[in-house]
Amino acid sequence: MQQNYERIQAAGAELITISSDNVAPTKKTVENHGLEYPVLSDNKKEVITAYNVIDQSDTSIARPAAYIITPDGKVAWKSLDAAAVRVPTATILTELGKL
């Protein structure tokens, strides 16, 4: 995602990721990978649960997912992927282009 972050922003969108890890490991991931987009910690899994992305095979983590949420808070598109499979950024950019 980092390598396509500018393209996502150029499409008029913002990228925010949510981790089920605690704050310290989440910060370490951001630092280790040089991530420039916001990475939030949801160790209580409140948002992860609300968006139905709990991994059913390991409920301590979230499964890969992508949501496009409009400025008025509506879900315009979503992809709930299988464990360890992430939606390609090109797909997200295509969906953004449809809005």
N, C-alpha and C positions, 0 to 999 in steps of 0.2 A: 504494500500500500504506500509505503514511504516514497518509492520511486515514481508513483503516479499522483502523489498528493497535489502537486501544482496543477495537474490536469483536472483533478476533481474540483479544486478551487476555481479554475478557469471556467468550469461548467456552471459556476454560481452556487456551488455546494460547499459544505464543510464536512470533514471526516472526523468522527469521534469514535473511539473504540472503548470497549468496556471489558475489563478483566475480572475474573472471579478471585484473583489473588488479593492478598492484603496490600496496603499502600507501599510498603518497603520493596517487596519484589516487583510490583508494578513500576515503581520509579527506576529500579535497576534495569528492567527491560527497556524502558524508554532511553535511559542513558547508554546501555550497551549497544542498542541498535540505532542510536541517533535519531529517534523519532521526533518529528516536528509537530505532529498533530496531537490533539488531546487524547490521553489514555487515562480513563477513569477506573478507579477500583470499586468493585461492587462485591466485597467479600461476604456480605450478608445475602447476596444474590437476590436483592429486591427487584432491580430492573431486569436482571436476567430471567427471573421467574415471571415478571409481568409481560415480557415479550416472548415467553414460552421457548426459551433457548437452553434450558437445562439439558445437559447430555444425559439421556436415559440410561446409558451404560455406566456412567460415572457421574453421579449427581453432585459431585464437588466442583465440577467445571461446567462451562457453557460450551455448547456445540457451535461451530462456526456459523455465523449468520450475518446478513447485511440487510439493512432497512434504509429506505429513502423516506424521510419524513418531511412533509411540506412545512413552510413557515407557520401555517395555522395549526400544526400538530397532527395532521392526518397522515396515516401510512399510505404512501403512494405506490410502493413496491417493496417486496421483501423476498429474501432467499434464505431458507433454512437448510443448511447443508448437512451432509453426513459428517460424522466425526473425522477430523483431520483433512477435510476437503473444504477449500475456500472458494467462494465465487470469484471468478476473474475480474480484475478491475475494469477490463474492457466491457464486460457485461454491465457493470454498474454505470459506466460512462454512457453506454447505449441507453440505459433506462433513464438516466438524467436528461439525455437529449430528447426524450419523448415528452418531458414535462413542459 
